[in-house]
Amino acid sequence: MNQNNKIFDGLGRVMNEAAGVADGVRREVETVVKSQATRIVNDMDLVKREDFDALRELVQVQGEEIEALRKELAALRGDKPAS
């Protein structure tokens, strides 16, 4: 009976060590994948979200200004306002 306990204890230690090694491998793979993904994204020269939002707001404001100028120009010309 004592021999069986030693076998199971040894097997339990081996399983715990294997789980630790597997966790280490998982973390290493995650690190490599994240590094590669970051490198790929940086190589693509993507626009940052903050820059995109700022530019979108600027374009919207300019569009409103253009529309106001068109109406003013139409009024000066005596044109009928467009629908």
DRENPA-3360 file (N, C-alpha, C; in nm, 2 decimals, always signed):
BEGIN
1 = MNQNNKIF = +0.08/-0.12/+0.00/+0.00/+0.00/+0.00/+0.09/+0.13/+0.00 ~ +0.20/+0.12/+0.08/+0.29/+0.24/+0.08/+0.35/+0.26/-0.05 ~ +0.38/+0.16/-0.12/+0.44/+0.17/-0.26/+0.34/+0.24/-0.35 ~ +0.22/+0.21/-0.34/+0.12/+0.27/-0.43/+0.11/+0.42/-0.40 ~ +0.12/+0.46/-0.27/+0.11/+0.60/-0.23/+0.23/+0.68/-0.29 ~ +0.35/+0.61/-0.29/+0.47/+0.68/-0.35/+0.45/+0.70/-0.50 ~ +0.39/+0.60/-0.56/+0.37/+0.61/-0.71/+0.28/+0.72/-0.74 ~ +0.17/+0.73/-0.66/+0.07/+0.84/-0.68/+0.13/+0.97/-0.65;
9 = DGLGRVMN = +0.21/+0.98/-0.54/+0.27/+1.10/-0.51/+0.37/+1.15/-0.62 ~ +0.45/+1.06/-0.67/+0.54/+1.09/-0.78/+0.46/+1.13/-0.90 ~ +0.35/+1.06/-0.93/+0.27/+1.10/-1.05/+0.21/+1.23/-1.03 ~ +0.17/+1.26/-0.91/+0.11/+1.40/-0.88/+0.21/+1.51/-0.90 ~ +0.34/+1.48/-0.85/+0.44/+1.58/-0.87/+0.47/+1.60/-1.02 ~ +0.48/+1.49/-1.10/+0.50/+1.50/-1.24/+0.39/+1.58/-1.31 ~ +0.27/+1.56/-1.27/+0.16/+1.63/-1.33/+0.16/+1.78/-1.30 ~ +0.20/+1.81/-1.17/+0.21/+1.95/-1.13/+0.32/+2.02/-1.21;
17 = EAAGVADG = +0.43/+1.95/-1.22/+0.54/+2.01/-1.30/+0.51/+2.03/-1.44 ~ +0.43/+1.93/-1.50/+0.39/+1.94/-1.64/+0.30/+2.06/-1.66 ~ +0.21/+2.08/-1.56/+0.11/+2.19/-1.57/+0.19/+2.33/-1.56 ~ +0.29/+2.33/-1.48/+0.37/+2.45/-1.46/+0.45/+2.48/-1.59 ~ +0.50/+2.38/-1.65/+0.57/+2.39/-1.78/+0.48/+2.44/-1.89 ~ +0.36/+2.38/-1.89/+0.26/+2.42/-1.99/+0.22/+2.56/-1.98 ~ +0.20/+2.61/-1.85/+0.16/+2.75/-1.83/+0.27/+2.84/-1.87 ~ +0.40/+2.80/-1.85/+0.51/+2.88/-1.89/+0.52/+2.89/-2.04;
25 = VRREVETV = +0.49/+2.78/-2.11/+0.49/+2.78/-2.26/+0.38/+2.87/-2.31 ~ +0.26/+2.86/-2.24/+0.14/+2.94/-2.28/+0.18/+3.09/-2.27 ~ +0.24/+3.13/-2.16/+0.28/+3.27/-2.14/+0.38/+3.32/-2.25 ~ +0.47/+3.23/-2.28/+0.58/+3.26/-2.38/+0.51/+3.28/-2.51 ~ +0.42/+3.19/-2.55/+0.35/+3.20/-2.68/+0.27/+3.33/-2.68 ~ +0.20/+3.36/-2.57/+0.12/+3.49/-2.57/+0.21/+3.61/-2.59 ~ +0.33/+3.61/-2.53/+0.42/+3.72/-2.54/+0.47/+3.73/-2.69 ~ +0.50/+3.62/-2.75/+0.55/+3.63/-2.89/+0.44/+3.67/-2.98;
33 = VKSQATRI = +0.32/+3.62/-2.96/+0.20/+3.66/-3.05/+0.17/+3.81/-3.03 ~ +0.17/+3.86/-2.91/+0.15/+4.00/-2.89/+0.26/+4.09/-2.95 ~ +0.38/+4.05/-2.94/+0.49/+4.12/-3.00/+0.48/+4.13/-3.15 ~ +0.44/+4.02/-3.21/+0.43/+4.01/-3.36/+0.31/+4.10/-3.40 ~ +0.20/+4.09/-3.33/+0.08/+4.17/-3.36/+0.11/+4.32/-3.35 ~ +0.18/+4.36/-3.25/+0.22/+4.50/-3.23/+0.31/+4.54/-3.34 ~ +0.40/+4.46/-3.38/+0.49/+4.49/-3.49/+0.42/+4.51/-3.62 ~ +0.32/+4.42/-3.65/+0.24/+4.42/-3.77/+0.16/+4.55/-3.78;
41 = VNDMDLVK = +0.10/+4.58/-3.67/+0.01/+4.70/-3.66/+0.10/+4.83/-3.68 ~ +0.22/+4.83/-3.62/+0.30/+4.95/-3.63/+0.35/+4.96/-3.77 ~ +0.38/+4.85/-3.84/+0.42/+4.85/-3.98/+0.31/+4.90/-4.08 ~ +0.19/+4.89/-4.03/+0.08/+4.93/-4.12/+0.05/+5.08/-4.12 ~ +0.12/+5.15/-4.03/+0.10/+5.30/-4.02/-0.05/+5.33/-4.01 ~ -0.11/+5.27/-3.92/-0.25/+5.30/-3.89/-0.27/+5.43/-3.81 ~ -0.38/+5.50/-3.83/-0.41/+5.62/-3.77/-0.46/+5.59/-3.62 ~ -0.41/+5.67/-3.53/-0.46/+5.66/-3.39/-0.60/+5.71/-3.38;
49 = REDFDALR = -0.68/+5.65/-3.30/-0.82/+5.68/-3.28/-0.84/+5.83/-3.25 ~ -0.76/+5.88/-3.16/-0.77/+6.02/-3.12/-0.75/+6.11/-3.24 ~ -0.65/+6.08/-3.33/-0.63/+6.16/-3.45/-0.74/+6.15/-3.54 ~ -0.80/+6.03/-3.56/-0.91/+6.02/-3.65/-1.03/+6.10/-3.60 ~ -1.06/+6.09/-3.47/-1.18/+6.16/-3.41/-1.16/+6.31/-3.43 ~ -1.04/+6.36/-3.40/-1.01/+6.51/-3.42/-1.03/+6.55/-3.56 ~ -0.98/+6.47/-3.66/-1.00/+6.51/-3.80/-1.14/+6.50/-3.84 ~ -1.21/+6.40/-3.79/-1.36/+6.39/-3.83/-1.43/+6.51/-3.78;
57 = ELVQVQGE = -1.40/+6.55/-3.66/-1.47/+6.67/-3.60/-1.44/+6.80/-3.68 ~ -1.31/+6.81/-3.72/-1.27/+6.92/-3.81/-1.34/+6.92/-3.94 ~ -1.35/+6.81/-4.00/-1.42/+6.80/-4.13/-1.57/+6.83/-4.11 ~ -1.63/+6.79/-4.01/-1.77/+6.82/-3.98/-1.79/+6.97/-3.97 ~ -1.71/+7.03/-3.89/-1.72/+7.18/-3.87/-1.70/+7.25/-4.00 ~ -1.60/+7.21/-4.08/-1.58/+7.27/-4.21/-1.69/+7.25/-4.31 ~ -1.75/+7.13/-4.30/-1.87/+7.11/-4.38/-1.99/+7.20/-4.35 ~ -2.00/+7.23/-4.22/-2.11/+7.32/-4.18/-2.08/+7.46/-4.22;
65 = EIEALRKE = -1.95/+7.50/-4.22/-1.91/+7.63/-4.26/-1.93/+7.65/-4.41 ~ -1.89/+7.54/-4.49/-1.91/+7.55/-4.63/-2.06/+7.56/-4.67 ~ -2.15/+7.49/-4.60/-2.29/+7.50/-4.62/-2.34/+7.64/-4.59 ~ -2.29/+7.70/-4.48/-2.33/+7.84/-4.45/-2.29/+7.94/-4.56 ~ -2.16/+7.92/-4.61/-2.11/+8.01/-4.71/-2.19/+7.99/-4.84 ~ -2.23/+7.87/-4.87/-2.31/+7.85/-4.99/-2.44/+7.92/-4.98 ~ -2.50/+7.91/-4.87/-2.63/+7.98/-4.85/-2.61/+8.14/-4.86 ~ -2.50/+8.18/-4.80/-2.47/+8.33/-4.81/-2.45/+8.37/-4.95;
73 = LAALRGDK = -2.37/+8.29/-5.02/-2.34/+8.32/-5.16/-2.47/+8.32/-5.25 ~ -2.56/+8.22/-5.22/-2.69/+8.22/-5.29/-2.77/+8.34/-5.26 ~ -2.77/+8.38/-5.14/-2.85/+8.50/-5.10/-2.79/+8.63/-5.17 ~ -2.66/+8.64/-5.18/-2.60/+8.75/-5.25/-2.63/+8.75/-5.40 ~ -2.63/+8.64/-5.45/-2.66/+8.63/-5.60/-2.81/+8.64/-5.63 ~ -2.89/+8.63/-5.52/-3.03/+8.63/-5.54/-3.09/+8.50/-5.59 ~ -3.02/+8.39/-5.57/-3.07/+8.26/-5.61/-3.17/+8.21/-5.51 ~ -3.25/+8.12/-5.56/-3.35/+8.06/-5.47/-3.27/+7.96/-5.39;
81 = PAS = -3.30/+7.95/-5.26/-3.23/+7.85/-5.17/-3.26/+7.71/-5.22 ~ -3.16/+7.63/-5.22/-3.18/+7.49/-5.26/-3.23/+7.41/-5.15 ~ -3.31/+7.31/-5.18/-3.37/+7.22/-5.08/-3.27/+7.13/-5.02;
% end
